[in-house]
Amino acid sequence: MAGQIDARLAELGIEIPEAAAPVANYVGYVISGKTIYVSGQVTIKDGAFHYQGKLGDSISIDDGVAAARLCGINVISQLKAACGGDLDKIKRVIRLGGYVNSTPDFGDQPKVINGASDLMVEVFGDKGRHCRAAVSAGSLPFGVAVEVEATAELE
């Protein structure tokens, strides 16, 4: 039987992939007590990187928002793995850290990271409201436009 969050994902038409394996010497998430720390998730889908480039140059704000949303979907996949497949065990999304690969003069990092923030609220409702950082980065792994990390609390 699907839980409330799985039902909400189905209603939104969002498919959560299997959690991606790390690409270096780290793990996708760590649980300490009731806190889940999710490693930075990038714009990977079906084994390929998407949205590669810099905001303020080759990537539009709309594509940046879509990139952040894809990162958010990948964050949820890590949360799902951490919960043994039951996203109803998430008590709260505590914090997102958003990194935007951008030119030095780009200043719309908050707009871009809204792609991930809005997703958390769409999926988890009030439990998805979080604090966050939205910062610029001179480059990101594999040239992706956005990376998002997360902290969440278990029931």
C-alpha positions in Angstrom: 0.0 0.0 0.0 1.4 3.4 -1.0 2.0 5.9 1.7 0.8 9.5 1.7 4.0 10.9 0.2 4.0 8.2 -2.5 0.4 9.0 -3.3 1.3 12.7 -3.5 4.2 12.0 -5.9 1.8 10.0 -8.1 -0.7 12.8 -8.1 2.1 15.2 -9.1 3.3 12.8 -11.8 6.8 12.7 -10.3 8.8 9.5 -10.5 11.5 9.0 -8.0 14.5 7.1 -9.4 16.7 4.7 -7.4 19.2 6.6 -5.4 22.3 7.3 -7.5 25.6 5.7 -6.4 28.3 8.2 -5.3 30.9 9.1 -7.9 33.8 9.4 -5.4 34.8 8.3 -1.9 31.6 9.2 0.0 28.1 7.9 0.7 24.8 9.3 -0.6 23.5 9.9 2.9 24.3 9.5 6.6 21.9 9.0 9.4 22.9 10.3 12.8 20.2 9.8 15.4 17.0 11.0 13.7 18.8 13.3 11.3 19.5 12.4 7.6 22.3 14.3 5.9 22.1 13.9 2.1 25.2 14.5 0.0 25.1 17.0 -2.8 22.9 15.8 -5.6 23.5 17.0 -9.2 21.5 17.0 -12.4 21.8 13.3 -13.3 18.9 11.5 -14.8 18.9 8.0 -16.4 22.7 7.9 -16.0 23.4 11.1 -17.9 24.2 14.6 -16.7 21.8 17.3 -17.8 21.9 21.1 -17.6 25.6 21.5 -18.0 26.9 25.1 -18.1 26.8 28.4 -16.2 23.9 30.5 -15.2 24.5 34.0 -16.6 26.1 32.5 -19.7 24.8 29.3 -21.4 22.0 28.3 -19.0 18.8 30.4 -18.6 17.1 31.0 -15.2 14.2 28.8 -16.3 16.6 25.9 -17.1 18.4 26.6 -13.8 15.1 26.2 -11.9 14.5 22.9 -13.8 18.0 21.8 -12.9 17.4 22.6 -9.2 14.1 20.6 -9.4 16.0 17.6 -10.8 18.5 17.9 -8.0 15.6 18.0 -5.6 14.2 14.8 -7.1 17.6 13.2 -6.6 17.6 14.4 -3.0 14.2 12.7 -2.5 15.6 9.5 -3.9 18.3 9.5 -1.3 15.8 10.3 1.4 13.7 7.4 0.2 16.7 5.1 0.4 17.5 6.3 3.9 13.9 5.6 5.0 13.9 2.1 3.6 11.5 3.2 0.9 8.9 4.8 3.2 9.0 8.6 2.7 6.2 9.0 5.3 9.0 8.5 7.8 10.3 12.0 7.0 9.2 14.3 9.8 10.6 17.4 8.3 13.0 18.7 5.6 15.3 20.9 7.8 17.7 22.6 5.3 18.7 22.7 1.7 22.1 23.9 0.5 22.0 25.1 -3.1 25.0 25.7 -5.3 24.7 27.5 -8.6 27.4 27.3 -11.2 27.3 30.9 -12.4 29.2 33.8 -13.7 30.6 36.3 -11.2 27.9 38.9 -12.0 24.9 36.5 -11.7 22.7 37.3 -8.7 19.6 35.2 -9.1 20.8 32.1 -7.1 17.7 32.2 -4.9 15.3 32.1 -7.9 17.2 29.1 -9.2 17.2 27.1 -6.0 13.5 27.8 -5.6 13.2 24.8 -8.1 14.3 22.5 -5.3 12.6 24.4 -2.5 9.2 24.5 -4.2 9.5 20.8 -4.9 10.0 20.0 -1.2 6.8 21.9 -0.3 4.9 20.4 -3.2 5.8 16.9 -2.1 6.0 17.1 1.7 3.6 20.0 2.4 4.4 22.0 5.5 6.9 19.3 6.5 8.9 20.4 3.4 9.3 24.0 4.5 13.0 24.5 5.3 15.8 26.9 5.8 18.4 27.1 3.1 21.4 28.7 1.5 21.6 29.6 -2.2 25.1 30.4 -3.3 27.2 30.9 -6.4 30.0 28.5 -7.3 32.7 29.1 -9.9 32.3 25.6 -11.1 30.5 22.3 -10.1 31.3 18.7 -10.8 30.9 17.5 -14.4 30.1 21.1 -15.4 26.5 20.8 -14.0 24.6 24.0 -13.4 23.2 23.2 -9.9 24.0 21.0 -6.9 21.7 20.6 -3.9 22.4 19.0 -0.5 19.8 18.4 2.3 19.3 17.7 5.9 16.0 16.1 7.1 14.6 14.7 10.3 13.1 11.2 10.7 9.9 10.5 12.7 
